[in-house]
Amino acid sequence: MEKTTDQMLENYKIEPFTLVHDILVNWWVILLAAVSAAMIAFVGVSVRWVPQYTTSTTFVVQSRNTSASYSSLSSANTMATTFQKIVESSAMQDILCTKLGVDRIDADIQASVAEGTNLLNLSVTASTPKEAFDVMQGILDNYSSITLYTVGDIVLTVLQSPSVPFSPDNPLNTRDVMEKAFLLAAAAMILLFGFLSVLKDTLKTEDDVKDKLDARSLGALSYEFKYKTVRELLRHRKKPLLISDPLAGFGFVESYRKFSARAEYRMEKEGWKTAAVTSVSENEGKSTVAANLAISLAQKDYKVVLIDGDLRRPSQFLIFGLHPTEDNELGEFLKAEKGEFSLLMDTEIPNLCVIGGRNCYSSSTDIVQKEFTREFLKKCRESADFIIIDTPPTGVLGDAEIWGQYADAVLFVEKQNFVLAEDINTMLDKFRAQGSRILGVVMNSVQSFGGIAGATVGRYSGRYGDYGNYGKRQKESKDE
């Protein structure tokens, strides 16, 4: 059934925070485009700019037969019109061309009378100072021979001699043009990235999980700034974002309480004890969510075991500050399929133990997909109320799918404005096709102008390529 126009528009709701973020995260592109536009405007104006230089001289107009002022004023007005025709005449043009050695005169010659006086102003404007001065000098040297039979008893006396102009009348002023080009280009790029942000079909609000995904929404987790003190910020030291941290923000902790309550209710209702936690793309915070979910359940007096199922890049020992030995290595235990191992590592959280390690295994898929791993998980179920499994991102490695088949249900952690809804639905369908049950989807690192202020949300990038061929990265957004 085809979507109606209203349904299509509903998918492109504007969320102010993600809109502003998508614009700001591309600040360098906006700046580069604006600077480029300003430079292009500078070049364009410079190429089209033709300098104009003007030199001028002043004549005193007098009548030969009388000294009356009114006669001189009348003669000046008459002479202005006559003189303009004289300098534009073919005779004068021929004289000037011969004198300057050119085919034609490319100069603007104007004769005018200063109002209320008998002063005649003659100006010559040309593209070079020399040309303007040469044309003016040519007129002064030859006008008398042409005006002899045309001006009658009018006498012209040079009051002010011309000089070579040193500066153009129209100096090159590119600043205004460059500023306008800069601002217009910046505005155009801002509108472009804003438009692309609106069209990008990602999870921008908690309602998007319900509207766009074929899975149950388990809530939204607030963003928490990684640096808790000024000292940590200056040293660039990040601490794990755990709800057990006394410095954790109220909104952050409260959002986890609501999420864990929903997850607990669903698992108890369905009789599920094991949940595999994964995400479509890397760097979406799934390990932190898995750790905090385990902490939240343990704080309710449940006996919880947190398994670090990411054998290629384990992280739970870092999150909880553990120091695993060879006897604690889950990878070695699964590889050996026998032997004495002390897998359980106690944490500072009562009722919470961690199984994992710190070694990285390039053959993690071969290790996990053994039947021994399934049997190991069954034994864990006998000694714990809940088992949370931290798995690799499903978009870059198949381990999560294997753990998903062993677990009772799979929890998807998806970061705000990070992965296309279409890609998430594809992975959900893939897990269902392999017989896995979906616990739900929780939206992570959620920020809004109406909520807790925080730093910007990350992009499609991560560190899984840091330790070998972990697999191809999640495919890029289709609107890029």
Residue, then its C-alpha position, 0 to 999 in steps of 0.5 A: m500500500e502506497k504511503t499518503t503525502d501526510q505519512m511521507l511528511e510525517n517521516y521528515k519531522i524537524e527536530p531542532f537539536t539534530l537540525v542544528h547539530d547537523i549544520l554545526v558538525n559541517w561548519w568547516v564545509i560551510l566555512l570553506a564554501a563561504v571563503s571560496a565564494a568570497m575569493i571567486a567574487f574577488v576574482g570576478v570583480s577584479v577581472r571586470w574592474v576597469p579603472q577610470y582616471t579623470t583630469s580637468t581644467t578650468f577656463v574663464v569665459q569672457s566677451r571680447n567686446t564687453s566686460a559686463s558680467y551678465s554678458s560673460l555668464s551668457s557667453a559661458n552658457t553658450m560656450a559650454t554647449t558649443f565647446q562640447k560639440i567642438v571636442e566631439s567634432s570629427a576635426m578635433q577627433d582627427i587631430l587627437c588621433t594623429k597626435l596620440g597615434v591611435d585609431r580612435i579616442d576612448a575617452d569621455i570628454q565633458a564641458s560644463v559651466a560652474e553654476g552662477t559663474n563664467l567658469l567653464n570646466l573641461s574634464v577628460t576621463a580615460s582608462t589610464p592616467k597618461e591617456a587622460f592627460d594626453v587627450m586633455q593636452g591635445i585639446l588645449d593645444n588645438y582647440s583655438s584653431i577650431t574655435l576661431y570661426t565658431v565662438g565669435d567674440i568669446v575669449l577662453t582663458v585657462l584658469q587652471s592647468p590640467s595635471v596627471p591623475f594619480s588615483p582612479d575615480n572608481p577605486l577597486n572596492t571588493r570588500d562589500v562584494m566579498e562580504k555579500a558573497f561570503l554571507l550568501a554562500a554560508a546561508a546557502m550551505i546552512l540551508l542545504f545541510g538543514f534540508l539534508s538533515v530533515l531528509k535524513d531518515t534517522l532516529k531523532t526522537e524517541d517517537d521515531v523508534k515507534d514510528k520508523l522501526d519494526a520493534r518495541s521502544l524501550g525508551a531513550l537514554s540521556y546524553e552524559f558529558k564524559y568529563k566530570t571535572v575540569r581536571e579531566l577535561l584539561r587532561h582529556r581523560k574520560k571515565p566510564l559513564l556508569i549510573s553508579d558514579p556519584l557524579a552522574g547527572f540526574g537525567f542520565v541516571e533517571s533515563y536508565r532507571k526507566f529503561s531498565a524497568r521496561a527491559e526487566y518487565r519484558m524479560e520477566k513477562e516472557g520468561w527470558k533470562t539472557a539478553a544480547v546487547t548489540s547495535v547496527s554500527e560501531n561507536e553507538g555506546k552499546s557496551t556502556v548500555a550493557a554495563n549500566l543495564a547490568i548495574s541497574l538490575a543488580q541494584k534491584d537485588y538480582k544476581v547478574v552476570l555480564i558477559d563481554g562477548d566482544l572477543r575482538r575488542p573487549s571493553q568491560f574490564l576497562i569500564f569496571g576497572l578490572h584486571p583479568t588474568e589468563d584464568n579469567e580469559l573467556g576467549e581462552f576458556l572457549k578455545a580450550e573447551k575444558g580446563e580449570f578457569s575462574l571466569l567470574m570477576d567480582t565488581e564493586i557493584p553487589n550482585l554483579c559479576v563480569i565474565g570476559g577478558r582483555n585479550c583480542y582474538s581475530s578468530s572470534t567468530d570461530i570461537v563463539q560459534k562452537e556448541f561449547t559456547r551455547e552449553f557454557l551459556k546454559k550453565c551461566r543461566e543456572s547461577a544467575d537471575f539475568i545474564i547480559i551479553d555485550t556483543p560486537p556491532t552487528g553491522v561489522l561482524g557476525d558474532a552478534e548474530i551468533w550470540g543472538q541465537y544463544a540468548d533469549a532475546v536481543l537488545f538493539v542500542e541505537k544512537q540518536n541521529f546516527v544510523l538510517a532507520e532502514d538499516i536498523n530495520t534490515m538488521l532487525d529482520k535479519f535477526r528474526a530470520q535467524g530465529s532470534r527474538i527482539l527485546g526492543v530498541v533503546m535510543n542512546s545519547v539523546q539530546s534536545f534543547g528542552g533537555i539536558a545540555g550536552a556535547t554534540v552527537g558523534r557521526y558514522s565513525g568508530r575504532y573497530g578498524d584499529y585492531g585488524n580486519y574487523g569487517k567492512r564499516q556500516k554502509e554510509s547514509k544514502d543522502e550523502 
